[in-house]
Amino acid sequence: MRRDTGNWEWPSGGILSALFVLLVYRAATQSLVHDEAFTYHLYIAGPFSAIFTVYDANHHFLSTVLMRASATLFGPSELALRLPSLIAAGWYFITVFRLAVLAFGEGYLLPLTVTLTAANPLVLDLLVAARGYSIALACLTYAIYCAVVYLSGGKRAGAARVLVRASIALGLSITANLTAVIPAFVLTAVLLAMLGARRSADWKHLLLPLCAIVLLFFVFTPVHHATAANFYYGAHSLAASLNDLAALSLAHNEGLGGWNRETTWKPWWRGFALFMTAAATVCGIALSGRFVGQRHDTAPGDALLLLSSWMIAGSWSVLLIAHHAIGLLYPLDRTGLYFLPLAGLAIPATSAALQRLPRAVAISRACAAFGGLIALQYALQLNWTHFYIWQYDADTKAIVKFLVAQDHKASVRVGTSWPLDPALNYYRETRGLTWLQPLTREGPDGVYDTYVLCEPEQDRIARYQLHVVYRGAVSGTVVAQK
């Protein structure tokens, strides 16, 4: 494939470096949130055996093991707990850069690709959080990179080893987060189809390590205790799922200078973005179809087009079938994370493929322009204060600092909205606040010395005749007292 002229490697590397510095800052400064704290109490501060015996949907196995190791080495600070996610984020950024250079050279599609795949505000949130999403995404993207290298490398020496690395990465992505099962399955299916079309015997290098890792994961972790009731989080309709992913990407926050505030045109724009992404996916499938059955090497950009478009379409197809067959819910926010970088890869790959067709140059430029608008909107939504999903916990660390600075009794009872208690208990334990009684999930109703209330439960202020003594600037969570 003809590469675009230009030298965009340094600007692209600069974008990723700046984003990584932002992630480190966020990991060190943002308050620990509900899901991170829940994992801390159950698996990090709890007995080591719980990692292998107690199943919860919050248990992202590989991430939990690495968090435990990090906390043992460096202590249970927010940064230490998030260190595995940060390392995975760095690996993800490097892989995205290498993948874009391999597919598009040094042209303008390089910075477009790294921005679309790395700067999505929901992706940035989950690259920071002490959860398994960052590790799963890094492993999945590395598997895609290895697959592109393999498909574009033919029968050169070491090709089989590249496929083994892809297989191991796919297996590890599943152990990091179970939502990776579907894209990993689709990528494996597409690669097997390509191997069959090329009459290659390398299928064993793809399947054997993956199957071994998945088998060990099932046998030695508590995932085999999972039931349908554990998979309770999701959307009941495909439209709701798509709208949610679009909203969290394009209406994540008000944006720099308030530019991204909700206006009447935003719902229309989100619908248009979904339509254009679907069109790019369908176009990518159509353009890549001619490579199936070919035995010669595939250009890296064409291999990326094939994998990204088929992974998007295939994953949604699997979800659709599973929803109607067994009632599996469609993804919401974090459970559909993998679709966002896949779209970020498919849009520039489609633009590059269309550019080679004599009558489609204008369409190619329109596709790239659309990607540029999305990238610009991502840049305007850069955020360093909170996670969208857990915004109610954005000021929890500041609230604890406020409570510590107050004159208080030797024993203080706090009534709190239940989503806040894991993080508050984390700070109580790690900072040795023995005067603060353990918080429970009983809720804020009753007689307490202090109340910490999320916005939905602030009606208790009037009910108990309380006075607000502190209000979180980001979350709106308040501290109220008599």
C-alpha positions in Angstrom: 0.0 0.0 0.0 1.3 3.4 -0.9 2.3 5.4 2.2 1.4 9.0 2.6 4.3 11.4 2.4 5.4 13.5 5.4 7.0 13.0 8.8 4.4 12.8 11.6 6.2 10.4 13.9 7.5 13.0 16.3 4.2 14.8 16.7 2.4 11.5 17.1 4.9 10.4 19.7 4.5 13.7 21.4 0.7 13.2 21.6 1.1 9.8 23.3 3.8 11.1 25.7 1.7 14.0 26.8 -1.3 11.6 27.3 0.8 9.3 29.4 2.0 12.1 31.6 -1.6 13.0 32.1 -2.4 9.4 33.1 0.4 9.4 35.7 -0.9 12.7 37.1 -4.4 11.4 37.3 -3.3 8.1 38.9 -1.4 10.0 41.6 -4.0 12.7 42.4 -7.5 11.3 41.8 -9.4 9.9 44.6 -9.8 6.1 44.8 -13.3 5.2 43.7 -15.9 2.6 44.5 -14.8 -0.3 42.3 -11.1 0.2 43.0 -11.8 0.3 46.7 -14.1 -2.7 46.6 -11.3 -4.8 45.0 -8.8 -3.4 47.6 -10.9 -4.6 50.6 -11.8 -8.0 49.2 -8.6 -9.1 47.4 -5.7 -6.7 48.3 -6.2 -6.1 52.1 -8.1 -9.5 52.4 -6.5 -12.9 52.5 -4.4 -13.9 49.5 -6.4 -17.1 49.0 -9.5 -15.0 48.2 -8.0 -14.2 44.8 -8.3 -17.9 43.9 -11.4 -18.8 45.8 -13.9 -15.9 45.9 -15.6 -14.8 42.6 -17.1 -11.4 42.0 -17.7 -9.6 38.8 -15.4 -6.9 40.2 -12.6 -9.5 40.3 -10.4 -8.9 37.2 -8.0 -11.7 37.9 -4.7 -10.7 36.3 -5.2 -7.1 37.3 -6.0 -8.1 40.9 -2.8 -10.3 41.2 -0.7 -7.4 39.9 -2.4 -4.9 42.2 -1.6 -7.2 45.1 2.0 -7.4 44.1 2.3 -3.6 43.6 0.6 -2.9 47.0 3.0 -5.4 48.7 6.1 -3.7 47.2 5.1 0.0 47.3 2.2 0.2 49.8 -1.5 0.7 49.3 -1.4 4.2 47.8 -3.7 5.2 44.9 -0.6 5.3 42.6 0.6 1.9 43.7 -2.7 0.3 43.2 -3.0 1.9 39.7 0.6 1.1 38.7 -0.3 -2.1 36.8 -2.9 -0.2 34.8 -0.3 2.6 34.1 2.3 0.1 32.8 -0.4 -1.5 30.6 -1.3 2.0 29.4 2.3 2.7 28.4 2.4 -0.7 26.6 -0.9 0.1 24.8 0.4 3.5 23.6 3.6 2.0 22.3 1.6 -0.7 20.5 -0.8 1.8 19.0 2.2 3.9 17.7 3.9 0.8 16.2 0.7 -0.4 14.6 0.0 3.0 13.1 3.5 3.4 11.7 3.4 -0.2 10.3 0.0 0.4 8.6 0.3 4.0 7.5 3.9 5.1 7.5 4.7 8.6 8.5 1.8 10.4 6.9 -1.1 12.4 8.4 -3.0 9.2 9.2 -0.4 8.4 11.9 -1.4 11.2 14.3 -5.0 10.7 13.4 -4.8 7.0 14.4 -3.0 7.5 17.7 -5.4 10.3 18.7 -8.5 8.3 17.8 -7.3 5.2 19.7 -5.6 6.8 22.7 -7.4 10.1 23.4 -11.0 8.9 23.8 -12.0 10.2 27.2 -13.6 7.0 28.3 -10.5 5.0 27.2 -8.3 7.4 29.2 -10.5 7.0 32.3 -10.1 3.2 32.2 -6.4 3.3 31.4 -5.9 5.0 34.8 -8.4 3.1 37.0 -7.1 0.2 39.1 -9.2 -2.3 37.2 -8.5 -4.9 34.5 -9.6 -2.9 31.5 -6.2 -1.3 30.8 -4.4 -4.6 30.8 -7.0 -6.3 28.7 -7.0 -3.5 26.1 -3.2 -3.5 25.9 -3.1 -7.3 25.4 -5.9 -7.2 22.8 -4.2 -4.4 20.9 -0.8 -6.1 21.0 -2.5 -9.3 19.6 -3.9 -7.2 16.7 -0.4 -5.8 16.1 1.1 -9.3 16.0 -1.7 -10.4 13.7 -1.0 -7.6 11.3 2.7 -8.4 11.4 2.0 -12.0 10.7 -0.5 -11.4 7.8 1.9 -8.9 6.1 5.0 -11.0 6.7 4.2 -14.1 4.7 6.4 -17.1 5.4 9.4 -15.2 6.6 11.5 -16.6 9.5 9.9 -16.2 12.9 6.4 -15.7 11.5 5.1 -18.6 13.7 6.6 -16.9 16.8 4.6 -13.8 16.1 1.5 -15.8 16.0 2.4 -17.4 19.3 2.8 -13.9 20.9 -0.6 -13.0 19.5 -2.1 -16.1 21.0 -0.6 -15.5 24.5 -1.7 -11.8 24.4 -5.3 -12.9 23.6 -5.3 -15.4 26.5 -3.9 -12.8 28.9 -6.5 -10.3 27.8 -9.3 -12.7 28.9 -7.6 -13.3 32.3 -7.4 -9.5 32.8 -11.1 -8.9 32.0 -13.8 -11.2 30.8 -15.3 -8.7 28.4 -12.3 -9.4 26.2 -13.7 -12.9 25.4 -15.8 -11.7 22.5 -13.2 -9.6 20.6 -10.6 -12.3 21.3 -12.9 -15.0 19.9 -13.7 -12.9 16.8 -10.0 -12.1 16.1 -9.1 -15.8 16.5 -11.9 -16.7 14.1 -10.7 -14.2 11.5 -7.1 -15.3 11.7 -8.2 -19.0 11.4 -10.1 -18.1 8.3 -7.1 -16.4 6.8 -4.8 -19.3 7.7 -7.3 -21.7 6.1 -7.4 -19.6 3.0 -3.6 -19.6 2.8 -3.5 -23.3 3.5 -1.2 -22.6 6.4 -0.4 -25.1 9.2 0.3 -22.3 11.7 -3.2 -22.7 13.2 -1.7 -24.7 16.1 0.6 -21.7 17.0 -2.5 -19.6 17.4 -4.8 -22.1 19.2 -2.6 -24.1 21.5 -1.2 -21.2 23.7 -4.6 -19.5 23.8 -6.5 -22.7 24.8 -3.8 -23.5 27.4 -4.1 -20.1 29.1 -7.9 -20.2 29.1 -8.0 -23.7 30.5 -5.6 -22.8 33.3 -7.6 -19.6 34.0 -10.8 -21.6 34.3 -9.3 -24.3 36.5 -7.2 -22.3 38.9 -9.3 -19.1 39.4 -12.8 -18.7 40.8 -14.3 -17.8 37.4 -15.8 -21.3 37.2 -18.1 -20.2 40.1 -19.6 -17.5 37.9 -23.3 -17.6 37.2 -25.6 -15.7 35.0 -26.5 -13.5 37.9 -22.9 -12.2 38.0 -23.3 -10.6 34.6 -26.0 -8.1 35.6 -24.4 -4.9 34.2 -25.5 -3.9 30.7 -28.1 -2.5 28.3 -31.3 -4.2 27.4 -31.3 -2.9 23.8 -28.7 -2.5 21.1 -29.7 1.1 20.5 -29.1 2.0 24.2 -25.7 0.3 24.1 -24.6 2.2 21.0 -25.9 5.5 22.3 -24.1 5.0 25.6 -20.8 4.4 24.0 -21.3 7.4 21.7 -22.3 9.7 24.6 -19.3 8.7 26.8 -17.0 9.3 23.9 -18.4 12.6 22.6 -20.2 14.0 25.7 -18.0 12.8 28.5 -17.6 16.2 30.0 -18.1 19.9 29.4 -14.7 20.2 27.7 -12.0 22.8 27.9 -13.6 26.2 28.3 -17.1 24.6 28.4 -17.0 24.0 24.7 -18.5 20.6 24.9 -21.6 21.4 27.0 -24.8 19.7 25.9 -26.5 21.6 23.2 -29.4 20.8 20.8 -27.1 19.5 18.1 -25.2 17.0 20.2 -27.7 14.1 19.9 -27.7 14.6 16.2 -24.0 14.6 16.1 -23.7 11.4 18.1 -26.1 9.7 15.8 -24.2 10.9 12.8 -20.9 9.6 14.4 -22.5 6.2 14.9 -23.7 6.1 11.3 -20.3 7.1 9.9 -18.5 4.5 12.1 -20.9 1.8 10.9 -20.4 2.9 7.3 -16.6 2.8 7.7 -16.9 -0.7 9.1 -19.1 -2.0 6.3 -16.9 -0.3 3.7 -13.8 -1.9 5.4 -15.4 -5.3 5.3 -16.3 -4.9 1.6 -12.8 -3.6 0.7 -11.0 -6.3 2.7 -13.1 -9.1 1.3 -10.9 -9.4 -1.8 -7.9 -10.4 0.4 -9.6 -13.5 1.8 -8.4 -16.5 -0.1 -5.2 -14.8 -1.3 -2.0 -16.7 -0.5 0.5 -13.9 -1.0 1.4 -11.3 1.6 -1.2 -8.7 2.6 -0.1 -5.0 3.0 -0.1 -4.0 6.7 -2.8 -1.4 6.1 -5.0 -3.9 4.4 -4.5 -6.4 7.2 -5.4 -3.8 9.8 -8.5 -2.9 7.8 -9.5 -6.6 7.6 -9.0 -7.2 11.3 -10.5 -4.0 12.7 -13.7 -4.0 10.6 -14.4 -7.7 11.0 -13.7 -7.5 14.8 -16.3 -4.6 15.1 -18.9 -6.4 13.0 -18.2 -9.8 14.4 -18.3 -8.7 18.0 -21.6 -7.0 17.6 -23.0 -10.1 15.8 -21.9 -12.3 18.7 -23.5 -10.0 21.2 -26.7 -9.9 19.2 -26.9 -13.7 19.0 -26.0 -14.1 22.7 -28.6 -11.5 23.7 -31.4 -13.3 22.0 -30.1 -16.8 22.8 -29.2 -16.6 26.5 -30.2 -13.1 27.5 -26.7 -11.6 27.7 -27.0 -7.8 28.1 -25.4 -5.5 25.6 -22.3 -3.6 26.7 -22.4 -0.4 28.7 -19.5 2.0 29.1 -16.6 -0.1 30.4 -17.9 -3.4 29.2 -17.9 -2.1 25.6 -14.5 -0.4 25.9 -12.8 -2.5 23.2 -15.1 -1.1 20.5 -13.7 2.4 20.9 -10.1 1.8 19.8 -11.3 -0.6 17.2 -13.3 2.2 15.6 -10.3 4.4 16.0 -8.3 1.9 13.8 -11.1 1.2 11.3 -11.7 4.8 10.3 -8.2 5.7 9.2 -7.7 2.2 7.7 -10.8 2.7 5.6 -9.7 6.1 4.5 -6.3 4.7 3.4 -8.0 1.9 1.4 -10.4 4.3 -0.3 -7.6 6.6 -1.3 -6.3 3.9 -3.6 -9.5 3.7 -5.6 -9.5 6.3 -8.4 -13.1 7.4 -7.9 -13.1 7.3 -4.1 -10.4 9.9 -3.2 -13.1 12.4 -2.2 -14.8 9.8 0.0 -11.4 8.9 1.5 -10.8 12.6 2.4 -14.3 12.9 3.9 -13.6 9.8 6.0 -10.3 11.3 7.3 -12.0 14.6 7.9 -14.7 12.9 10.0 -12.0 11.2 12.0 -10.3 14.5 12.4 -13.4 16.1 13.9 -13.8 13.2 16.4 -10.1 13.5 17.3 -10.6 17.3 17.9 -13.5 16.6 20.1 -11.5 14.1 22.1 -8.8 16.7 22.6 -11.2 19.3 23.8 -12.5 16.8 26.5 -9.1 16.2 28.2 -9.9 15.6 31.8 -7.7 15.3 34.9 -10.2 15.4 37.8 -12.6 12.4 37.7 -13.8 9.2 36.1 -17.1 9.6 34.4 -18.5 6.3 35.7 -17.5 7.0 39.3 -17.9 10.8 39.3 -19.6 10.6 42.7 -16.3 9.6 44.3 -14.2 12.4 42.6 -14.0 14.4 45.9 -13.8 11.6 48.4 -10.1 12.1 49.2 -10.8 15.8 49.7 -13.7 15.0 51.9 -11.6 12.8 54.1 -9.0 15.6 54.4 -11.8 18.0 55.4 -13.0 15.6 58.1 -9.5 15.1 59.5 -9.0 18.9 59.8 -12.2 19.3 61.8 -12.4 19.2 65.5 -14.0 15.9 66.2 -14.9 13.5 69.0 -12.8 10.4 69.9 -15.3 8.4 68.0 -17.3 9.7 65.0 -20.2 7.9 63.3 -20.7 8.8 59.6 -23.9 8.1 57.7 -23.1 7.9 54.0 -24.7 7.1 50.6 -23.7 3.4 50.0 -21.7 4.0 46.8 -19.2 6.1 48.9 -18.5 3.7 51.7 -15.8 1.5 50.0 -13.6 4.5 49.2 -14.2 6.2 52.5 -13.3 2.9 54.3 -10.1 2.6 52.2 -8.9 6.0 53.4 -10.0 5.3 56.9 -7.8 2.1 56.9 -4.8 3.3 54.9 -4.5 6.6 56.9 -5.1 5.0 60.3 -8.2 7.1 61.1 -9.1 5.1 64.2 -11.5 7.8 65.4 -13.7 7.2 62.4 -16.0 4.3 62.9 -16.2 1.8 60.0 -18.8 2.7 57.4 -21.5 0.4 56.3 -23.9 0.0 53.5 -26.9 0.7 55.7 -27.3 4.1 54.0 -27.6 7.6 55.5 -30.9 7.2 57.3 -30.6 7.4 61.1 -28.8 9.5 63.7 -25.1 10.2 62.9 -22.5 12.7 63.8 -21.8 13.5 60.2 -23.5 12.7 56.8 -21.7 12.3 53.5 -24.3 12.4 50.7 -24.3 11.8 47.0 -26.6 14.1 45.0 -29.6 11.6 44.8 -29.7 11.4 48.6 -29.3 15.0 49.6 -33.0 15.3 50.5 -31.8 14.1 53.9 -30.4 17.6 54.5 -33.9 19.0 54.9 -35.3 15.8 56.5 -32.8 15.9 59.3 -32.3 19.7 59.4 -28.7 19.5 58.5 -26.2 22.2 57.4 -23.9 21.7 54.5 -20.3 22.3 55.7 -18.5 21.0 52.6 -19.5 20.5 48.9 -17.3 18.6 46.4 -16.5 20.8 43.4 -16.6 18.0 40.9 -18.9 15.3 42.3 -21.4 17.5 44.1 -21.1 15.2 47.1 -21.7 17.1 50.4 -20.7 16.8 54.0 -23.6 17.8 56.3 -23.9 18.1 60.0 -26.4 19.3 62.7 
